[in-house]
Amino acid sequence: MSSAKHLTEWPDNEDKHSSWRNSIKIITLNVNGIRAANKKGIFDWLNDQNADIVCLQEVRAQLEDIQGDEYWPKKYHCYHKQAVKKGYSGVAIFTKKEPVELTDSMGSDEFDQEGRYIECSYEDFKIASAYFPSGSSGDARQEAKYRFLDFFEKKLTEYNESKTAFMFCGDINIVHKEIDIKNWKSNQKNSGCLPEERAWLDKIFEEYSCTDAFREINENSEEYTWWSNRGNAYNNNVGWRIDYQIYNNYFSKAPLRASIYKKERFSDHAPLVIEYE
């Protein structure tokens, strides 16, 4: 189900096979429908950002739905993994530097059919756009979420054992600590803030030596990336921080600057923008 459409032109002052710049700018965003985000100006904004890598989640479109040129920015190699079910899930990576390998499977038929993972490999690291399931619709989906966490943990184990530099970006659908959610106490029994889910993040940060890039350089409270559409949550900043850029101990680049872009709204999520040395 993976698909790619390469750029047809490359700016004269850039070399698609060259090394990364001194710094690398990475953006991750759950677009909650790429066609809806397009109408809200996401591609104009991305063009101005000039990021090196863009990871998108919940694209919710088949390739035949997004054939317009605006969906395939010329500066990027654009890769998609769609869900089998139309209008559901889906992830993408836009990258200035052409990867040496593309992977669109995490080894689970269940989640590969849902279009939840795509990964680009470069000479010095791997990066994935991942869309973790939400368990908010009921027990069955919560159990699916736990199965996804188990599969993802196997991938982290594999890359740590092979000493492979690895970063994954995306909508994890889990807050980590009290600082990451406005209403901590009232959400303790809700999916995304369950103790078992937060313990999984504890495990990957502690036992797997992974790093939450945003929190590495920003410990401010009320820094959220998602807001419910109910109760005027966005205007009141009643949010959750559930979008991450996370890297393992073999990833050699350190975060320099991090921001959550809120001047414009392209989705119910906000873009997480991080620049690495």
Secondary structure as GFF3:
##gff-version 3
##sequence-region A 1 277
A	DSSP	beta_strand	2	5	.	.	.	ID=ss1
A	DSSP	beta_strand	24	30	.	.	.	ID=ss2
A	DSSP	alpha_helix	34	39	.	.	.	ID=ss3
A	DSSP	alpha_helix	42	49	.	.	.	ID=ss4
A	DSSP	beta_strand	53	57	.	.	.	ID=ss5
A	DSSP	three_ten_helix	63	65	.	.	.	ID=ss6
A	DSSP	three_ten_helix	69	71	.	.	.	ID=ss7
A	DSSP	beta_strand	77	81	.	.	.	ID=ss8
A	DSSP	beta_strand	91	95	.	.	.	ID=ss9
A	DSSP	beta_strand	101	103	.	.	.	ID=ss10
A	DSSP	alpha_helix	109	112	.	.	.	ID=ss11
A	DSSP	beta_strand	117	121	.	.	.	ID=ss12
A	DSSP	beta_strand	126	131	.	.	.	ID=ss13
A	DSSP	alpha_helix	139	161	.	.	.	ID=ss14
A	DSSP	beta_strand	166	171	.	.	.	ID=ss15
A	DSSP	three_ten_helix	178	180	.	.	.	ID=ss16
A	DSSP	three_ten_helix	185	187	.	.	.	ID=ss17
A	DSSP	alpha_helix	195	206	.	.	.	ID=ss18
A	DSSP	beta_strand	211	212	.	.	.	ID=ss19
A	DSSP	alpha_helix	213	217	.	.	.	ID=ss20
A	DSSP	beta_strand	226	227	.	.	.	ID=ss21
A	DSSP	beta_strand	239	240	.	.	.	ID=ss22
A	DSSP	beta_strand	243	247	.	.	.	ID=ss23
A	DSSP	beta_strand	255	260	.	.	.	ID=ss24
A	DSSP	beta_strand	272	276	.	.	.	ID=ss25
###
